[in-house]
Amino acid sequence: MKMGTTDKMLFYKKLAIKHLYFSGSLSSTDLSDLIKKSIPHTNKIIEVLTGDQWVEEKGFGPSSGGRRPSLYAIKPSMLYILSIAMDQFVTRIALMDMQNKQVMPVQKFDLPLKNNPNALGDLTAIIERFIKQSGVDSSRMAGIGIGMPGFVNPSEGVNYTHLGGQTGENIVRYISSRLQLPVFIDNDSSLIALAELRFGGAVGKKNVMVVNVGWGIGLGMILDGKMFRGNNGLAGEFSHIPLFLNNKLCNCGKSGCLETETSLSILVEKTRAGLQAGKISSLNSSDFHGNDLESNFDDMVAATRKGDKFCIELISEAAYHIGRGIAILIHLMNPELIILSGRGSLLGRILEVPVLQALNEHCIPRLGANTKLQVSSLGYDAELIGAAALVMENFETLISTNYAN
């Protein structure tokens, strides 16, 4: 259907807001290039957005020889995004402004996903309570972005592993119909990679592999400067590379997968077993809670930062094996950069050094020498940032006219 003049203006206003969100601030010339409209037309859009108090001037950009151009940015509090980061056990919710600042403390909820038929209803109720607590009217919310583990098909709105996807439940339709807000979902590792692409170490890079070190070992792929999700959104199951002959059953039903020796949940199990066997450590086995993986891992991080030899040895062994898996990625994909992200990035150099050792040992020198390795600067917030970015990636397509109208 052909858009009328009003619809066109609304579309380009949304498109301008989207690019200002991702760029922080832009000159009218730069914005013109991004939205592919003439500079006079772009100036008109900026004028309307400024008059409606959506956009403000933010100083001047660098000069290319003439007058320095004015820079424009979205006012942070004009629009909010509900950002949700899920893992197999815990769900985190944040309300983000247009500068990706958390405008109220992140809330955490215990929400186990495995064998939980009530998970989708529980998640929706949690989101609804959070919105009421925030005091922000829904007309000021761009939408809800949700990152989650499992086989997620974003275009179909289905998670084939969790949240009712096994029976065909459409997560997007279920939540949006109850909360009357746009909803977008994606795999947690893909959203971590999206955060790196838009705001982290992958900005301006072409080919990057983002490894999500968590309760599993996920992968988000950036190819030719764009997210790569595969044929139906399921690419990146790095956890399930069959790297070991250990006969350990993986969650996927196979044995010997990468995650059976390297996931953070396995690290916690190995730490608990070692403490019970009398390994010398600053950790106390009686305080190493049986089912509280989050607290257990946080204790491990604190111990490693104090130089706990037992924890460092366990982490180093797992990180080395992750590096073996990454060596395969480098041989297949020839990326310019590998980013270690997710919860495991809290380990910093303790994670990075053994991975680098494995790459030096297992990569063909000509390939490995041209691939850099770094720990994410976004840290554990990467999934929340990626979930917000997912909403704004789709912002100009949203039907509602509440935004910038």
N, C-alpha and C positions, 0 to 999 in steps of 0.2 A: 504494500500500500504506500502511495506517495505521501510524504510528509508535507504538511502545510508550513507556512512561515513561522508560526508560533512553535510548532513541534520541532522544527529545525533549530531554532534558537535555543530551545530547552536542551536538545541533544548536544549542541556544541558547548553550552554552558557546563553540562555534566562532563563532557570530554575534557574541557579545560580544567575543571576541578580535579578530575582524575590525574591529569599530568602534573598539576601543581602539587598534589598529594605525594606523588612518587619523586618529584624533583626537589621539593622543598620550596624553591623560589625560581622564577623564570622571567626573562625579559619577554616583551611582546613578540620580538623576532623569533626567539627560541620556541615560544608557545605556538606561533604561527606555523613553524616547521612541523611541530608535533601533531597539531590538529589538521594540518593540510588545508588551511584557509589563508587568504591574503592578509597582509598586515593591517590594512584598514578594517577588514571584517573582524580580525582578532582584537584590535583595539576597541571595537564596539562591544565585543563580548566582555572584555576586561572592564570597560566603562559600566556596563550593566551590573556585573558581579560586584564591582566596587560600590556602586550606588546602592545595591541591596545589602551591603555590609558583609558580603561573603569573602571578599578579597581586599587586601591592603598592600600599600607600597612598603617595601622592605629595603630601602636604600638603593644603591646603584651597583651595576655589574661592571666588569672590567671593560675598558675602552679598546677598540680595535683601531684607534687613530682619530676618531671624532668624539662627539659628545658621549659621555657614559650613559648607558641605557638604564632606565628604571627597572627594578625587580619587583615582582608581585608574588604574594603568597596567600594561601587560604588562612583565614582566621581559625586558630586551632579549635575553638569551642563552637563553631558553626554547625558541626556535624560529628557524630560519634559512630563507632563501629563496635559491635559486640563480638569479641574474639574468644574462641573456645579451643583449648588444647587438651586432647584426651590421650590417655594411655590405657593399658589394660586394666588399671586399678583406680586411677585418680583422674578427675577432670578439673581443669583450671579455667576460670572465666575472668576476663578483663574487659573493662570499658575503655576504649582507646579514642583519643582525639585525632585531629588531622595531622598531628606531628608524631603519631605513634606513642604518645605519652599515656600512661595509665592514669586515668583521672580519679580512680578509687582503688583501694587495695585489691590485688588479685585474690579471688576466693577459690579455695580448694575443697573438693567434695569427693568422698569415697564413692566410686561408682564402678564396681567390677563389671567387666563386659562378658567374660566367658560364661556360657551357660546361664545367662541372665535374660529371661524373656521379658522382663519389665524395664530393661535398660533404656529404651527409647522414651517410654512414658516418664521415667524418672528424670532423664536428661531434660525433657521439655519442661517439667515442673521446676527443676532447678533454674533453668533459664528464665522462666516466668517470674520466679521469686527474685532473681537477681535484677531484672528490669524494674520491678516495683521498688526494690531497695535503692536503685540508682537515682530515682526521681526524675529521670530524663524521659520526656515524652517520646513516643515511638516515631513521631514525625521528624525528630532530630536524629534518628538512627538510620544510617545508610543500609544496614543489614546485619546479618549474622554469618560469620565465617567459622567453620568447624573443621579442625584437623583431628583425624582419628586413625588408629592402627587398623590393619586388615586390608582385604582386597576391595578397594573403593573405586567405583565407577562414577566420577563426578558428573558426567553428562546425564546419567540415568538417575542420579541421586540415591544410589544403593551402595551399601557395604555388605559384600557377600559373606563376610566373616562374622560381623557383630551387628547389634542393633536391629535385629529382625530381618536382615538381608537374606538370610538363608531361605526365608519363605517369601521373599520378594517385596518386603516392606520398603516403601519409598520414604527415606528419611527427610528429604527436602520438603516433599509435599506434606508429610505429617506435621513437622514443626511449623512450617510457614502458615499452614491453615489454622493452627491454634494460636499463633502469636501475631499473625498478620504483618509479618516482616519478610523481606527476601532472605533466603537461606542458601548458602553455598557450602559444599563439603569437598574434602579431598583427603588423600592419604597424608598422615602426619609427616612422613619424610619428604614428600613432594612439597608440602607447605614450608618446611624448614629450608628446602632448596630455594623456593620462591622468595623467602625472606632474605636469603643470601644474595640472590640475583638483584633484588630491588634495593636493599639497604645494607648489605654486608660485604663480605670479601669477594663476591662474584660480580659486583657492579662493574660494568664495562668489559667483562670477560666474555669469551665466546664459548669455550668448552670446559665445563667444570663438573666434577663429581662431588656431591655433598653427602657425606656418610653420617647418618644419624645413629649415634651410639646411645642406645637406650636399653629397655628390657628385651628388645631384639636389636638387630643391626640393619637399619634401613638405608635406603639410597634414594636420593633425588638427583635427577640428571638434567644438566643444562647443556644443550647442544645448539651450536650456532647462535648463541645469545638468547635462546628461548627454552622454556620448560619442555622437557620431553617426557610424556606419560605413556607412550606406547599405543598400541592399536585401540584398546578400550580402557585406558587409564591405569593399567595394572603393572606397568614397567617398574623396575627397581627393587625386586625382591632379593636383595643382596644377602639377607640373612640365610637364605636357603641354598647357597652354593654348597655342594657336597664336598667339603674340604677334608673331612676326617673319616678314618675307619675305626670309630670309637663305639659303634653299636648303641649310641645314645639316641633315644627317640626324641625327635623334635616336635614342636607344637603343630607343625604342618603334617605330621604323620610319617615323615621319612626319618632316616637316621643319618648321623654324621654331618648335619648342616653346620654352617659357620657359627650360628648362634648357640649351638650346644656347648661350645667352649669359650665363647667370647662375650655373651650378653651380660648386662649388669646384674640381671637376676641370677645368672650362673656364678658370677663373681661373689655375690652375697652368699649363695649356697656354699661355695668353696671356703669362704671366710668362716662361716659358721662351723663347718665341718673341721677346719683346721684348729679353731679355738677349742672345740670340744675334744680334739685329739691332743691338746696341750701345747700348741704352737705359741711361741713367745710373741706377745703383741701388746701394744698399749690399750687395745680393745679388751673389754671384759665379756666373756661368753654369756654371763648371766644377764647382761644389758643388751645383748645382740638379739633384738626382738624376733620372735619366731616368724611372724607373718607380715611385719611392717617393713616392706622392702625399701620404702623411701627413707625411713629413719636409719635403717641399716646402711644404706648406701651413703647417706650424709655422714654417718659416723666413719665410714671408710675414707671418704674424701678428707675429713678433718684429720684422721690418723696419718694419711699419706703426706699431708702438708706439714706434719710434725716429724716426718722422716721414718714412719713405722715400716720396718724392713719387710715384715710378713705381707702387709697390704701392698707395698710397692712391688714385691715379687709376683704376687697374683695378678695385679693389674698389668704389669709389664709383659707377662706371659700371654694374657688375653690380647693386649694391644699388638703384640708381635704377630699373632695369628690374624688379627684384623688387617695388618699390613700385608700378610700373604694374600688375603683376598683382594686387597686394593691393587696389588701387583697384577693380578689377573685383569682388573678393570683397566689399568694403564695399558696393558698389552692389547686389549680389545678396542679401547676408546681413544687412546692417545690424548688425554685431557691436558690443558695447561695448568690446572690447579685442582688439588684435592682439599676439601675443607672438612675437618672433623667437627661435627656439631652435635646438637641435642644435649641431653642430660650429662652424657659422658664428657662433654667439653669442659665441665667444671674441674676435671682432673688436669687440664692444661698440659704442661710439658711432660708430666708423668705418663700421659697417654701418647703424646706426640713422638717422643724419642724412640720408643720401641717400634712404633709404626715405621718411622724413618729407617731404622735399622733393617727391618724386614724388606723395605723397598730397595735398599742398597744391596741386599743379598739376593733378591728374587727377580728384580727387574732387569731387562736387557738395558745396559748402560745408555745406549743412544736414546731409548725411550724414557727411562727413569730420570735421566739428567735434565730433561726439559719439562718435567712436571714438578711443580712446587707443592709443598704440603704446609697447611697452617690450621691452627685451632680457631674456631669461630669467635669473632668478637661479639656476636649477639648472644652467645651462651644459651642458657636454658630458656630465655625469652623468645628464641627464634621461632618456635611453632606459633606462639601467640601473635607475633608480628606477621608471620606468613598467613595466618587465618584472616587478619585484618586486610592484608594486601590482596587476598583472594576476593574479598567483597569489592574492593576498589578496582580490581582488574575488570570487573563486570559492571562498573558503576553507570556508564552511559547507556547500558541496555535495560536498566531497570524501568519498569512501566510507571511506577508511582511518580506523580508530579509534585510531591511534597518538597523535593530537593531543588533548591535554587530556582524556585518557581515564582 
